[in-house]
Amino acid sequence: MVNQEFVDFFSRQKKAFLQEYKKSSAEKILNSFEHWLRIESGRAEEGFGSGESLKFENFVDEVLVRTREILRRRGVLMIYPSAGQWLGLKSSWRCIRVLENKNIFYRVGRTRPRKGPYQNQDLLVFDLVMDGQKNQVFLPLLEQKGKIERELGEILVRELPKVEATGKYRLKLVMPFRLVERQKIDLAAEKLAGFIMATKRALNELGVS
C-alpha cells in the first residue's frame, strides 16, 4: 500500500538525487515512478475514511500487544517498531521483527485487492516479507508451505506472479475483515502468533535466525 506521505518523501528524495545526477534517463524513470506512486496512493486510500482508519489502527495496536505476550510465553521476543521509527514514514501497516535478519520480517495491515481471488474485498492481512531473497529463503520455504498450512489450519497466499517478478516475495495469511469489524482481538492475536511461530520454525530450519 502506498500512502501520500511516502509519495511526498519520494518526491523530495528524487529532487535531491537529480541535483547530483544530471542524467535525463534517470530523471525520466524517476518521474514515471513518482507518477505511478501518486496513482497508487489515491487507489489505496479509496473507501477508507479517517475514522475507519483510526479504528483499524487501534485494533492492530491491541492485537500486537496481545500477540507479543503470547509469543513471550513461548520464548519468542517480538519487536514492532512503528513505520516512522523503521522507515521514517507514517503508515497504517505495522512491521514485526522476531528474527535477527532485519531483511525478513512480518507485517500487519489491511488491503482491498483490485485483482485476484480476493478482488474488491476488504481484508486483514498478515505478511511474511522476504523481498529479494528468492533462492536463499523464499523458494526453500515454499517447499514447507503445505506443512505450515496443516499446522495452522489455514491457506497461505503468495503475491501475484507479476509482483513476484519485481522481487517481492511474501507469504500471506489472509483473514476476513469482519474480525476487525467485530473487534475479535484475541482471535486475531492467536492467528498472528500461530502464523509467526509456524513460519519462524520453518525459517530457523533453513538456517535463518
URPE-V319701 format. One record per backbone hydrogen bond with DSSP energy under -1.0 kcal/mol. NH is the residue of the N-H (numbers start at 1). CO is the residue of the C=O. Records with the same first field share a line. If there is no record, write none. Layout:
BEGIN
NH: CO  CO
END
This chain:
BEGIN
7: 3
8: 4
9: 5
10: 6
11: 7
12: 8
13: 9
14: 10
15: 11
16: 12
17: 13
18: 14
19: 15
20: 17
21: 17
23: 21
27: 23
28: 24
29: 25
30: 26
31: 27
32: 28
33: 29
34: 30
35: 31
36: 32
37: 33
38: 34
39: 35
40: 36
41: 37
42: 38
43: 39
44: 40
45: 41
48: 45
53: 49
54: 50
55: 51
56: 52
57: 53
58: 54
59: 55
60: 56
61: 57
62: 58
63: 59
64: 60
65: 61
66: 62
67: 63
68: 64
69: 65
70: 66
71: 67
72: 68
73: 69
75: 72
76: 71
79: 97
86: 82
87: 83
89: 83
94: 108
96: 106
97: 79
100: 209
104: 101
105: 129
106: 96
107: 127
108: 94
109: 125
111: 123
119: 116
120: 113
121: 118
123: 111
124: 175
125: 109
126: 173
127: 107
128: 171
129: 105
130: 169
132: 167
133: 130
137: 133
138: 133
139: 134
141: 137
142: 138
143: 139
144: 141
145: 142
148: 144
149: 145
150: 146
151: 147
152: 148
153: 149
154: 149
157: 172
163: 160
164: 160
165: 161
166: 163
167: 164
168: 163
171: 128
172: 157
173: 126
175: 124
177: 122
179: 176
180: 177
181: 177
182: 178
183: 180
184: 179
185: 183
188: 184
189: 185
190: 186
191: 187
192: 188
193: 189
194: 190
195: 191
196: 192
197: 193
198: 194
199: 195
200: 196
201: 197
202: 198
203: 199
204: 200
205: 201
207: 204
208: 203
END
